[in-house]
Amino acid sequence: MDAAKQREIASRGGRAAHAHGTAHKFSSDEARRAGRKGGEAVSGNREHMAAIGRRGGEARQARRAARAATEQQARETPQNAQNASPGSSENENVNSQAANDDRQDDGKR
C-alpha cells in the first residue's frame, strides 16, 4: 500500500474516533512528557543543533547589516534632502522602520 493511501485511511479512522468520542486525548502531563522526549531526541544530534544555530546567526547578521545600511542611508539623506519637495517624510519612514526592527530583535532573545 502506498503512503498516500495509508495516510487517507488513518485520517478517516482518526475522524471517526473523534466523532464517536473515543479518540485519545493527551493530559497536560502526558503531553509534557512527549514533548520532552522529542526535544531530547532532536537535541541529541549535535550537527543538527549546530546547523540550526548557524542559520539563526546568519539571519540575524543579515538583518543587522540591512538595518545598518538603512540607517546609513537615512543619515546621508538629510544632506541631500534640500532638493526634496517640502513635507517629504521618507526619512521618518526609514527611521520608523529601523526602530521597529530593533523592537523585533529585542523580543527574539
C-alpha positions, -999 to +999 in steps of 0.1 A: +000+000+000+014+034-009+019+061+017-009+084+004-035+056+007-023+046+042-025+083+053-060+086+039-072+055+058-056+067+090-072+101+086-106+086+082-101+065+113-090+095+133-120+115+123-143+086+131-127+082+166-132+119+173-168+117+161-176+088+184-157+104+213-133+075+217-102+094+204-072+096+227-068+130+244-034+139+259-034+151+295-011+180+302+014+157+320+013+132+291+019+160+265+047+174+286+065+140+287+060+135+250+074+170+242+104+164+265+111+131+248+110+147+213+133+175+224+158+152+239+159+132+206+164+163+185+189+180+207+210+148+209+220+154+173+248+179+176+252+185+139+215+193+135+216+217+165+247+234+152+231+239+118+200+255+134+222+279+154+243+287+124+212+296+103+198+318+131+231+336+135+234+342+097+198+355+096+204+379+125+236+391+109+218+398+076+191+417+094+216+438+113+235+446+081+204+456+063+193+478+092+228+494+094+226+502+056+192+517+060+204+538+089+234+550+070+212+559+041+189+578+065+219+598+079+231+607+044+197+617+031+192+649+051+223+664+034+207+657+000+171+665+012+174+702+004+164+694-031+135+673-019+099+685-020+086+701+012+068+677+035+088+647+023+086+621+050+110+594+036+134+599+064+107+595+090+096+562+074+132+549+073+138+558+109+105+543+120+113+510+102+147+508+119+130+514+153+105+486+145+134+462+136+151+470+169+120+462+188+115+429+169+151+418+175+148+426+213+118+403+215+136+373+200+163+370+226 
